[in-house]
Amino acid sequence: MIKRLTERLTRSARDLVGEVVRRVSGRDVGTFVRDYISQEASQLALFEAGGRPPALTSALEQVSDDPDIAGFSAAAENGIPLPAIPEMSQVWGALGLAQVNTMREGEGPAQFTAAAEQIRDAIAG
């Protein structure tokens, strides 16, 4: 099954998501991740289908000549995972708005300074 699915993953990312949902529905997601998503060939197929950086180090190393992947990899080397807690919505909302406003209006430093103040205020209560 993995080989057949991997061969079919050259379609668009939207088709890929549909394929994954159809195959996982009614099955144990953990088994699917263990048996499919965690495989090097699958990680490479996901990269080819949608440009997603592979999560598996051995697959990531194989596509590191891509300048975007190399940039993300360099940024991630010293990265610290963010907590997946509801309170992070205070951060993502302000940060997302700053990004949109920067694209629309420019003035990036002012937008992000305002976002930082908003985040600090929200965290302080």
N, CA, C and O atoms as CSV, one atom per row, in Angstrom:
chain,resi,resn,atom,element,x,y,z
A,1,MET,N,N,0.813,-1.186,0.000
A,1,MET,CA,C,0.000,0.000,0.000
A,1,MET,C,C,0.864,1.261,0.000
A,1,MET,O,O,0.575,2.205,-0.734
A,2,ILE,N,N,1.915,1.285,0.811
A,2,ILE,CA,C,2.759,2.479,0.898
A,2,ILE,C,C,3.380,2.793,-0.457
A,2,ILE,O,O,3.396,3.951,-0.875
A,3,LYS,N,N,3.885,1.788,-1.138
A,3,LYS,CA,C,4.518,2.027,-2.434
A,3,LYS,C,C,3.518,2.596,-3.429
A,3,LYS,O,O,3.826,3.549,-4.144
A,4,ARG,N,N,2.315,2.013,-3.480
A,4,ARG,CA,C,1.293,2.517,-4.406
A,4,ARG,C,C,0.913,3.950,-4.083
A,4,ARG,O,O,0.792,4.782,-4.982
A,5,LEU,N,N,0.724,4.242,-2.801
A,5,LEU,CA,C,0.336,5.588,-2.406
A,5,LEU,C,C,1.448,6.580,-2.702
A,5,LEU,O,O,1.183,7.683,-3.181
A,6,THR,N,N,2.677,6.204,-2.427
A,6,THR,CA,C,3.809,7.086,-2.699
A,6,THR,C,C,3.896,7.414,-4.182
A,6,THR,O,O,4.176,8.557,-4.543
A,7,GLU,N,N,3.662,6.440,-5.039
A,7,GLU,CA,C,3.708,6.672,-6.483
A,7,GLU,C,C,2.608,7.626,-6.934
A,7,GLU,O,O,2.768,8.338,-7.926
A,8,ARG,N,N,1.496,7.640,-6.210
A,8,ARG,CA,C,0.374,8.490,-6.586
A,8,ARG,C,C,0.496,9.900,-6.031
A,8,ARG,O,O,-0.327,10.755,-6.358
A,9,LEU,N,N,1.491,10.167,-5.209
A,9,LEU,CA,C,1.604,11.456,-4.546
A,9,LEU,C,C,2.227,12.553,-5.398
A,9,LEU,O,O,2.665,13.571,-4.861
A,10,THR,N,N,2.275,12.375,-6.673
A,10,THR,CA,C,2.832,13.412,-7.518
A,10,THR,C,C,1.770,14.418,-7.947
A,10,THR,O,O,2.070,15.365,-8.674
A,11,ARG,N,N,0.535,14.219,-7.501
A,11,ARG,CA,C,-0.544,15.154,-7.814
A,11,ARG,C,C,-0.451,16.389,-6.941
A,11,ARG,O,O,0.455,16.526,-6.119
A,12,SER,N,N,-1.401,17.279,-7.134
A,12,SER,CA,C,-1.400,18.532,-6.376
A,12,SER,C,C,-1.591,18.270,-4.890
A,12,SER,O,O,-2.032,17.194,-4.486
A,13,ALA,N,N,-1.251,19.273,-4.081
A,13,ALA,CA,C,-1.378,19.137,-2.623
A,13,ALA,C,C,-2.834,18.909,-2.228
A,13,ALA,O,O,-3.102,18.167,-1.283
A,14,ARG,N,N,-3.770,19.527,-2.926
A,14,ARG,CA,C,-5.182,19.326,-2.582
A,14,ARG,C,C,-5.597,17.887,-2.833
A,14,ARG,O,O,-6.303,17.297,-2.015
A,15,ASP,N,N,-5.174,17.318,-3.940
A,15,ASP,CA,C,-5.466,15.914,-4.200
A,15,ASP,C,C,-4.813,15.032,-3.149
A,15,ASP,O,O,-5.378,14.018,-2.739
A,16,LEU,N,N,-3.627,15.421,-2.718
A,16,LEU,CA,C,-2.905,14.658,-1.711
A,16,LEU,C,C,-3.683,14.620,-0.401
A,16,LEU,O,O,-3.825,13.561,0.212
A,17,VAL,N,N,-4.182,15.767,0.025
A,17,VAL,CA,C,-4.932,15.811,1.279
A,17,VAL,C,C,-6.165,14.922,1.178
A,17,VAL,O,O,-6.473,14.182,2.112
A,18,GLY,N,N,-6.868,14.986,0.061
A,18,GLY,CA,C,-8.031,14.127,-0.125
A,18,GLY,C,C,-7.675,12.657,-0.068
A,18,GLY,O,O,-8.403,11.864,0.529
A,19,GLU,N,N,-6.578,12.289,-0.674
A,19,GLU,CA,C,-6.120,10.901,-0.667
A,19,GLU,C,C,-5.820,10.440,0.752
A,19,GLU,O,O,-6.203,9.340,1.150
A,20,VAL,N,N,-5.143,11.276,1.502
A,20,VAL,CA,C,-4.802,10.920,2.884
A,20,VAL,C,C,-6.065,10.754,3.711
A,20,VAL,O,O,-6.188,9.784,4.460
A,21,VAL,N,N,-7.006,11.683,3.589
A,21,VAL,CA,C,-8.240,11.598,4.368
A,21,VAL,C,C,-9.001,10.325,4.029
A,21,VAL,O,O,-9.499,9.644,4.925
A,22,ARG,N,N,-9.095,10.001,2.754
A,22,ARG,CA,C,-9.807,8.775,2.355
A,22,ARG,C,C,-9.131,7.533,2.930
A,22,ARG,O,O,-9.813,6.606,3.367
A,23,ARG,N,N,-7.823,7.504,2.933
A,23,ARG,CA,C,-7.117,6.313,3.395
A,23,ARG,C,C,-7.103,6.177,4.912
A,23,ARG,O,O,-7.036,5.063,5.430
A,24,VAL,N,N,-7.166,7.287,5.626
A,24,VAL,CA,C,-7.100,7.232,7.084
A,24,VAL,C,C,-8.486,7.059,7.690
A,24,VAL,O,O,-8.615,6.484,8.771
A,25,SER,N,N,-9.521,7.543,7.016
A,25,SER,CA,C,-10.869,7.477,7.580
A,25,SER,C,C,-11.177,6.069,8.068
A,25,SER,O,O,-11.031,5.093,7.333
A,26,GLY,N,N,-11.603,5.985,9.312
A,26,GLY,CA,C,-11.961,4.698,9.893
A,26,GLY,C,C,-10.782,3.859,10.340
A,26,GLY,O,O,-10.968,2.728,10.789
A,27,ARG,N,N,-9.596,4.377,10.231
A,27,ARG,CA,C,-8.407,3.633,10.651
A,27,ARG,C,C,-7.721,4.355,11.792
A,27,ARG,O,O,-8.037,5.501,12.110
A,28,ASP,N,N,-6.809,3.684,12.378
A,28,ASP,CA,C,-6.020,4.278,13.445
A,28,ASP,C,C,-5.009,5.246,12.847
A,28,ASP,O,O,-4.122,4.842,12.096
A,29,VAL,N,N,-5.146,6.516,13.180
A,29,VAL,CA,C,-4.271,7.545,12.626
A,29,VAL,C,C,-2.819,7.297,13.033
A,29,VAL,O,O,-1.908,7.503,12.231
A,30,GLY,N,N,-2.598,6.860,14.263
A,30,GLY,CA,C,-1.232,6.585,14.710
A,30,GLY,C,C,-0.551,5.533,13.863
A,30,GLY,O,O,0.637,5.643,13.556
A,31,THR,N,N,-1.307,4.505,13.483
A,31,THR,CA,C,-0.756,3.466,12.619
A,31,THR,C,C,-0.414,4.039,11.252
A,31,THR,O,O,0.626,3.718,10.677
A,32,PHE,N,N,-1.296,4.888,10.738
A,32,PHE,CA,C,-1.048,5.508,9.437
A,32,PHE,C,C,0.219,6.354,9.466
A,32,PHE,O,O,1.041,6.288,8.553
A,33,VAL,N,N,0.368,7.151,10.524
A,33,VAL,CA,C,1.559,7.990,10.635
A,33,VAL,C,C,2.806,7.118,10.741
A,33,VAL,O,O,3.811,7.371,10.077
A,34,ARG,N,N,2.730,6.087,11.583
A,34,ARG,CA,C,3.892,5.200,11.767
A,34,ARG,C,C,4.258,4.474,10.472
A,34,ARG,O,O,5.429,4.411,10.099
A,35,ASP,N,N,3.244,3.925,9.785
A,35,ASP,CA,C,3.499,3.085,8.621
A,35,ASP,C,C,3.666,3.860,7.321
A,35,ASP,O,O,4.219,3.334,6.355
A,36,TYR,N,N,3.197,5.096,7.286
A,36,TYR,CA,C,3.264,5.817,6.023
A,36,TYR,C,C,3.990,7.161,6.130
A,36,TYR,O,O,5.034,7.355,5.507
A,37,ILE,N,N,3.452,8.066,6.900
A,37,ILE,CA,C,3.983,9.425,6.945
A,37,ILE,C,C,5.427,9.455,7.446
A,37,ILE,O,O,6.204,10.311,7.023
A,38,SER,N,N,5.791,8.553,8.321
A,38,SER,CA,C,7.139,8.566,8.884
A,38,SER,C,C,8.181,7.934,7.964
A,38,SER,O,O,9.357,7.870,8.324
A,39,GLN,N,N,7.780,7.475,6.804
A,39,GLN,CA,C,8.717,6.830,5.886
A,39,GLN,C,C,9.421,7.868,5.003
A,39,GLN,O,O,8.807,8.847,4.578
A,40,GLU,N,N,10.673,7.653,4.740
A,40,GLU,CA,C,11.464,8.586,3.940
A,40,GLU,C,C,10.844,8.816,2.563
A,40,GLU,O,O,10.754,9.959,2.113
A,41,ALA,N,N,10.422,7.763,1.897
A,41,ALA,CA,C,9.826,7.910,0.558
A,41,ALA,C,C,8.567,8.774,0.609
A,41,ALA,O,O,8.319,9.566,-0.300
A,42,SER,N,N,7.783,8.625,1.658
A,42,SER,CA,C,6.568,9.427,1.799
A,42,SER,C,C,6.905,10.888,2.043
A,42,SER,O,O,6.268,11.777,1.478
A,43,GLN,N,N,7.891,11.139,2.873
A,43,GLN,CA,C,8.304,12.514,3.140
A,43,GLN,C,C,8.795,13.189,1.866
A,43,GLN,O,O,8.490,14.356,1.617
A,44,LEU,N,N,9.549,12.458,1.066
A,44,LEU,CA,C,10.040,13.014,-0.197
A,44,LEU,C,C,8.892,13.245,-1.174
A,44,LEU,O,O,8.889,14.239,-1.900
A,45,ALA,N,N,7.917,12.335,-1.200
A,45,ALA,CA,C,6.759,12.497,-2.077
A,45,ALA,C,C,5.934,13.711,-1.668
A,45,ALA,O,O,5.444,14.438,-2.531
A,46,LEU,N,N,5.774,13.942,-0.375
A,46,LEU,CA,C,5.058,15.123,0.094
A,46,LEU,C,C,5.788,16.395,-0.323
A,46,LEU,O,O,5.152,17.387,-0.680
A,47,PHE,N,N,7.109,16.371,-0.279
A,47,PHE,CA,C,7.888,17.525,-0.736
A,47,PHE,C,C,7.674,17.750,-2.226
A,47,PHE,O,O,7.443,18.880,-2.656
A,48,GLU,N,N,7.748,16.696,-3.006
A,48,GLU,CA,C,7.565,16.820,-4.453
A,48,GLU,C,C,6.154,17.285,-4.801
A,48,GLU,O,O,5.973,18.063,-5.737
A,49,ALA,N,N,5.158,16.819,-4.060
A,49,ALA,CA,C,3.766,17.155,-4.368
A,49,ALA,C,C,3.418,18.585,-3.991
A,49,ALA,O,O,2.660,19.247,-4.699
A,50,GLY,N,N,3.962,19.063,-2.890
A,50,GLY,CA,C,3.528,20.370,-2.439
A,50,GLY,C,C,4.612,21.278,-1.911
A,50,GLY,O,O,4.309,22.356,-1.400
A,51,GLY,N,N,5.880,20.875,-2.019
A,51,GLY,CA,C,6.974,21.712,-1.564
A,51,GLY,C,C,7.126,21.787,-0.057
A,51,GLY,O,O,7.824,22.661,0.457
A,52,ARG,N,N,6.482,20.883,0.648
A,52,ARG,CA,C,6.565,20.895,2.111
A,52,ARG,C,C,7.926,20.361,2.562
A,52,ARG,O,O,8.365,19.310,2.096
A,53,PRO,N,N,8.588,21.074,3.459
A,53,PRO,CA,C,9.861,20.563,3.956
A,53,PRO,C,C,9.649,19.234,4.682
A,53,PRO,O,O,8.763,19.135,5.530
A,54,PRO,N,N,10.437,18.226,4.369
A,54,PRO,CA,C,10.300,16.947,5.066
A,54,PRO,C,C,10.608,17.091,6.552
A,54,PRO,O,O,11.524,17.813,6.946
A,55,ALA,N,N,9.824,16.389,7.367
A,55,ALA,CA,C,10.050,16.403,8.810
A,55,ALA,C,C,11.124,15.389,9.207
A,55,ALA,O,O,11.728,15.504,10.273
A,56,LEU,N,N,11.353,14.419,8.362
A,56,LEU,CA,C,12.340,13.380,8.621
A,56,LEU,C,C,13.714,13.884,8.172
A,56,LEU,O,O,13.891,14.262,7.014
A,57,THR,N,N,14.666,13.888,9.073
A,57,THR,CA,C,15.979,14.467,8.795
A,57,THR,C,C,16.631,13.870,7.553
A,57,THR,O,O,17.191,14.609,6.744
A,58,SER,N,N,16.571,12.554,7.385
A,58,SER,CA,C,17.223,11.932,6.230
A,58,SER,C,C,16.585,12.393,4.918
A,58,SER,O,O,17.288,12.543,3.919
A,59,ALA,N,N,15.282,12.617,4.900
A,59,ALA,CA,C,14.609,13.121,3.700
A,59,ALA,C,C,14.937,14.601,3.499
A,59,ALA,O,O,15.150,15.042,2.370
A,60,LEU,N,N,14.976,15.359,4.576
A,60,LEU,CA,C,15.305,16.778,4.494
A,60,LEU,C,C,16.690,16.984,3.889
A,60,LEU,O,O,16.890,17.879,3.069
A,61,GLU,N,N,17.629,16.162,4.293
A,61,GLU,CA,C,18.991,16.279,3.766
A,61,GLU,C,C,19.031,16.045,2.265
A,61,GLU,O,O,19.871,16.623,1.576
A,62,GLN,N,N,18.143,15.209,1.747
A,62,GLN,CA,C,18.133,14.910,0.318
A,62,GLN,C,C,17.604,16.064,-0.529
A,62,GLN,O,O,17.884,16.122,-1.726
A,63,VAL,N,N,16.851,16.975,0.063
A,63,VAL,CA,C,16.294,18.096,-0.698
A,63,VAL,C,C,16.883,19.428,-0.255
A,63,VAL,O,O,16.358,20.489,-0.595
A,64,SER,N,N,17.963,19.374,0.494
A,64,SER,CA,C,18.549,20.591,1.054
A,64,SER,C,C,19.185,21.500,0.015
A,64,SER,O,O,19.570,22.623,0.341
A,65,ASP,N,N,19.306,21.040,-1.239
A,65,ASP,CA,C,19.835,21.915,-2.275
A,65,ASP,C,C,18.791,22.931,-2.749
A,65,ASP,O,O,19.139,23.904,-3.418
A,66,ASP,N,N,17.529,22.717,-2.414
A,66,ASP,CA,C,16.473,23.680,-2.713
A,66,ASP,C,C,16.705,24.904,-1.828
A,66,ASP,O,O,16.785,24.757,-0.609
A,67,PRO,N,N,16.818,26.121,-2.406
A,67,PRO,CA,C,17.148,27.294,-1.594
A,67,PRO,C,C,16.117,27.602,-0.504
A,67,PRO,O,O,16.488,28.054,0.579
A,68,ASP,N,N,14.835,27.367,-0.773
A,68,ASP,CA,C,13.822,27.616,0.251
A,68,ASP,C,C,13.966,26.640,1.415
A,68,ASP,O,O,13.882,27.023,2.582
A,69,ILE,N,N,14.185,25.375,1.072
A,69,ILE,CA,C,14.363,24.356,2.113
A,69,ILE,C,C,15.618,24.658,2.920
A,69,ILE,O,O,15.614,24.539,4.145
A,70,ALA,N,N,16.685,25.046,2.244
A,70,ALA,CA,C,17.926,25.373,2.950
A,70,ALA,C,C,17.709,26.533,3.914
A,70,ALA,O,O,18.222,26.516,5.033
A,71,GLY,N,N,16.948,27.541,3.486
A,71,GLY,CA,C,16.661,28.683,4.355
A,71,GLY,C,C,15.847,28.298,5.574
A,71,GLY,O,O,16.160,28.701,6.695
A,72,PHE,N,N,14.789,27.508,5.348
A,72,PHE,CA,C,13.974,27.074,6.473
A,72,PHE,C,C,14.775,26.183,7.420
A,72,PHE,O,O,14.624,26.263,8.639
A,73,SER,N,N,15.621,25.341,6.852
A,73,SER,CA,C,16.442,24.458,7.684
A,73,SER,C,C,17.404,25.265,8.552
A,73,SER,O,O,17.577,24.974,9.735
A,74,ALA,N,N,18.024,26.275,7.958
A,74,ALA,CA,C,18.950,27.114,8.724
A,74,ALA,C,C,18.213,27.842,9.845
A,74,ALA,O,O,18.724,27.954,10.959
A,75,ALA,N,N,17.015,28.334,9.549
A,75,ALA,CA,C,16.233,29.037,10.569
A,75,ALA,C,C,15.808,28.085,11.687
A,75,ALA,O,O,15.729,28.487,12.848
A,76,ALA,N,N,15.538,26.844,11.346
A,76,ALA,CA,C,15.044,25.877,12.329
A,76,ALA,C,C,16.146,25.313,13.215
A,76,ALA,O,O,15.863,24.771,14.283
A,77,GLU,N,N,17.402,25.435,12.784
A,77,GLU,CA,C,18.498,24.858,13.568
A,77,GLU,C,C,18.514,25.349,15.006
A,77,GLU,O,O,18.784,24.574,15.924
A,78,ASN,N,N,18.228,26.623,15.209
A,78,ASN,CA,C,18.247,27.188,16.555
A,78,ASN,C,C,16.848,27.508,17.059
A,78,ASN,O,O,16.682,28.204,18.062
A,79,GLY,N,N,15.842,26.995,16.356
A,79,GLY,CA,C,14.465,27.274,16.722
A,79,GLY,C,C,14.034,26.540,17.977
A,79,GLY,O,O,14.564,25.482,18.315
A,80,ILE,N,N,13.079,27.116,18.645
A,80,ILE,CA,C,12.500,26.513,19.840
A,80,ILE,C,C,11.023,26.284,19.544
A,80,ILE,O,O,10.319,27.229,19.190
A,81,PRO,N,N,10.534,25.043,19.681
A,81,PRO,CA,C,9.124,24.786,19.413
A,81,PRO,C,C,8.216,25.624,20.318
A,81,PRO,O,O,8.476,25.787,21.510
A,82,LEU,N,N,7.163,26.139,19.728
A,82,LEU,CA,C,6.208,26.921,20.504
A,82,LEU,C,C,5.181,26.000,21.138
A,82,LEU,O,O,4.863,24.948,20.584
A,83,PRO,N,N,4.671,26.379,22.271
A,83,PRO,CA,C,3.667,25.526,22.911
A,83,PRO,C,C,2.355,25.510,22.131
A,83,PRO,O,O,1.942,26.524,21.568
A,84,ALA,N,N,1.720,24.368,22.105
A,84,ALA,CA,C,0.423,24.224,21.445
A,84,ALA,C,C,-0.660,24.343,22.511
A,84,ALA,O,O,-1.284,23.354,22.893
A,85,ILE,N,N,-0.869,25.553,22.976
A,85,ILE,CA,C,-1.863,25.804,24.016
A,85,ILE,C,C,-2.806,26.904,23.527
A,85,ILE,O,O,-2.408,27.723,22.699
A,86,PRO,N,N,-4.037,26.940,24.017
A,86,PRO,CA,C,-5.005,27.940,23.550
A,86,PRO,C,C,-4.519,29.382,23.698
A,86,PRO,O,O,-4.860,30.236,22.880
A,87,GLU,N,N,-3.735,29.654,24.723
A,87,GLU,CA,C,-3.259,31.021,24.948
A,87,GLU,C,C,-2.397,31.545,23.800
A,87,GLU,O,O,-2.224,32.755,23.656
A,88,MET,N,N,-1.858,30.640,22.986
A,88,MET,CA,C,-1.044,31.089,21.849
A,88,MET,C,C,-1.874,31.852,20.822
A,88,MET,O,O,-1.309,32.538,19.969
A,89,SER,N,N,-3.210,31.749,20.885
A,89,SER,CA,C,-4.045,32.513,19.949
A,89,SER,C,C,-3.825,34.006,20.142
A,89,SER,O,O,-3.992,34.783,19.202
A,90,GLN,N,N,-3.450,34.416,21.352
A,90,GLN,CA,C,-3.142,35.826,21.592
A,90,GLN,C,C,-1.926,36.258,20.783
A,90,GLN,O,O,-1.835,37.401,20.336
A,91,VAL,N,N,-1.009,35.340,20.605
A,91,VAL,CA,C,0.196,35.638,19.830
A,91,VAL,C,C,-0.115,35.582,18.333
A,91,VAL,O,O,0.210,36.508,17.589
A,92,TRP,N,N,-0.744,34.492,17.902
A,92,TRP,CA,C,-0.960,34.301,16.463
A,92,TRP,C,C,-1.897,35.345,15.872
A,92,TRP,O,O,-1.701,35.781,14.737
A,93,GLY,N,N,-2.914,35.750,16.629
A,93,GLY,CA,C,-3.836,36.762,16.111
A,93,GLY,C,C,-3.121,38.072,15.840
A,93,GLY,O,O,-3.239,38.637,14.753
A,94,ALA,N,N,-2.385,38.553,16.820
A,94,ALA,CA,C,-1.663,39.820,16.670
A,94,ALA,C,C,-0.567,39.714,15.613
A,94,ALA,O,O,-0.378,40.626,14.809
A,95,LEU,N,N,0.138,38.614,15.624
A,95,LEU,CA,C,1.220,38.426,14.655
A,95,LEU,C,C,0.668,38.342,13.232
A,95,LEU,O,O,1.214,38.951,12.312
A,96,GLY,N,N,-0.416,37.587,13.057
A,96,GLY,CA,C,-1.019,37.470,11.728
A,96,GLY,C,C,-1.508,38.804,11.213
A,96,GLY,O,O,-1.329,39.115,10.035
A,97,LEU,N,N,-2.122,39.600,12.072
A,97,LEU,CA,C,-2.603,40.911,11.677
A,97,LEU,C,C,-1.438,41.819,11.282
A,97,LEU,O,O,-1.535,42.573,10.314
A,98,ALA,N,N,-0.348,41.744,12.026
A,98,ALA,CA,C,0.830,42.546,11.686
A,98,ALA,C,C,1.381,42.153,10.320
A,98,ALA,O,O,1.796,43.016,9.546
A,99,GLN,N,N,1.389,40.862,10.021
A,99,GLN,CA,C,1.872,40.422,8.713
A,99,GLN,C,C,0.975,40.936,7.588
A,99,GLN,O,O,1.467,41.441,6.579
A,100,VAL,N,N,-0.334,40.809,7.761
A,100,VAL,CA,C,-1.275,41.276,6.735
A,100,VAL,C,C,-1.146,42.780,6.553
A,100,VAL,O,O,-1.078,43.264,5.423
A,101,ASN,N,N,-1.112,43.520,7.650
A,101,ASN,CA,C,-1.006,44.971,7.556
A,101,ASN,C,C,0.308,45.409,6.917
A,101,ASN,O,O,0.347,46.405,6.193
A,102,THR,N,N,1.379,44.672,7.180
A,102,THR,CA,C,2.661,44.988,6.562
A,102,THR,C,C,2.584,44.803,5.052
A,102,THR,O,O,3.106,45.621,4.294
A,103,MET,N,N,1.929,43.720,4.615
A,103,MET,CA,C,1.804,43.481,3.177
A,103,MET,C,C,0.921,44.536,2.525
A,103,MET,O,O,1.179,44.942,1.392
A,104,ARG,N,N,-0.110,44.980,3.219
A,104,ARG,CA,C,-1.032,45.973,2.652
A,104,ARG,C,C,-0.470,47.386,2.712
A,104,ARG,O,O,-0.576,48.139,1.744
A,105,GLU,N,N,0.120,47.743,3.831
A,105,GLU,CA,C,0.484,49.132,4.083
A,105,GLU,C,C,1.979,49.389,4.178
A,105,GLU,O,O,2.405,50.544,4.201
A,106,GLY,N,N,2.768,48.351,4.231
A,106,GLY,CA,C,4.192,48.547,4.473
A,106,GLY,C,C,4.422,48.819,5.948
A,106,GLY,O,O,3.671,48.323,6.788
A,107,GLU,N,N,5.417,49.577,6.274
A,107,GLU,CA,C,5.704,49.962,7.657
A,107,GLU,C,C,5.829,48.755,8.583
A,107,GLU,O,O,5.272,48.752,9.681
A,108,GLY,N,N,6.554,47.738,8.146
A,108,GLY,CA,C,6.715,46.516,8.920
A,108,GLY,C,C,7.164,46.717,10.351
A,108,GLY,O,O,6.542,46.166,11.259
A,109,PRO,N,N,8.227,47.490,10.594
A,109,PRO,CA,C,8.672,47.641,11.983
A,109,PRO,C,C,7.582,48.192,12.895
A,109,PRO,O,O,7.438,47.723,14.024
A,110,ALA,N,N,6.818,49.167,12.439
A,110,ALA,CA,C,5.752,49.738,13.272
A,110,ALA,C,C,4.651,48.715,13.518
A,110,ALA,O,O,4.111,48.634,14.621
A,111,GLN,N,N,4.317,47.936,12.495
A,111,GLN,CA,C,3.266,46.927,12.641
A,111,GLN,C,C,3.674,45.870,13.673
A,111,GLN,O,O,2.871,45.479,14.520
A,112,PHE,N,N,4.908,45.418,13.596
A,112,PHE,CA,C,5.353,44.365,14.502
A,112,PHE,C,C,5.609,44.894,15.915
A,112,PHE,O,O,5.458,44.158,16.890
A,113,THR,N,N,5.993,46.160,16.027
A,113,THR,CA,C,6.128,46.768,17.351
A,113,THR,C,C,4.764,46.848,18.034
A,113,THR,O,O,4.634,46.564,19.225
A,114,ALA,N,N,3.750,47.238,17.259
A,114,ALA,CA,C,2.390,47.301,17.805
A,114,ALA,C,C,1.900,45.904,18.185
A,114,ALA,O,O,1.249,45.731,19.215
A,115,ALA,N,N,2.209,44.927,17.366
A,115,ALA,CA,C,1.806,43.546,17.665
A,115,ALA,C,C,2.477,43.059,18.943
A,115,ALA,O,O,1.842,42.402,19.769
A,116,ALA,N,N,3.750,43.377,19.106
A,116,ALA,CA,C,4.469,42.960,20.321
A,116,ALA,C,C,3.841,43.578,21.564
A,116,ALA,O,O,3.705,42.915,22.593
A,117,GLU,N,N,3.459,44.854,21.466
A,117,GLU,CA,C,2.800,45.507,22.605
A,117,GLU,C,C,1.462,44.842,22.909
A,117,GLU,O,O,1.127,44.606,24.070
A,118,GLN,N,N,0.702,44.543,21.861
A,118,GLN,CA,C,-0.594,43.899,22.039
A,118,GLN,C,C,-0.437,42.526,22.692
A,118,GLN,O,O,-1.220,42.161,23.568
A,119,ILE,N,N,0.567,41.771,22.268
A,119,ILE,CA,C,0.817,40.440,22.842
A,119,ILE,C,C,1.198,40.550,24.305
A,119,ILE,O,O,0.678,39.812,25.142
A,120,ARG,N,N,2.116,41.480,24.624
A,120,ARG,CA,C,2.517,41.666,26.017
A,120,ARG,C,C,1.333,42.053,26.903
A,120,ARG,O,O,1.181,41.542,28.012
A,121,ASP,N,N,0.489,42.972,26.391
A,121,ASP,CA,C,-0.700,43.369,27.157
A,121,ASP,C,C,-1.642,42.208,27.387
A,121,ASP,O,O,-2.183,42.049,28.481
A,122,ALA,N,N,-1.843,41.386,26.351
A,122,ALA,CA,C,-2.762,40.231,26.468
A,122,ALA,C,C,-2.234,39.209,27.481
A,122,ALA,O,O,-2.998,38.637,28.257
A,123,ILE,N,N,-0.929,38.992,27.459
A,123,ILE,CA,C,-0.336,38.019,28.383
A,123,ILE,C,C,-0.384,38.538,29.819
A,123,ILE,O,O,-0.617,37.776,30.758
A,124,ALA,N,N,-0.163,39.840,29.979
A,124,ALA,CA,C,-0.175,40.439,31.313
A,124,ALA,C,C,-1.578,40.446,31.915
A,124,ALA,O,O,-1.744,40.533,33.132
A,125,GLY,N,N,-2.584,40.352,31.044
A,125,GLY,CA,C,-3.964,40.285,31.547
A,125,GLY,C,C,-4.565,41.607,31.594
A,125,GLY,O,O,-5.722,41.745,31.991
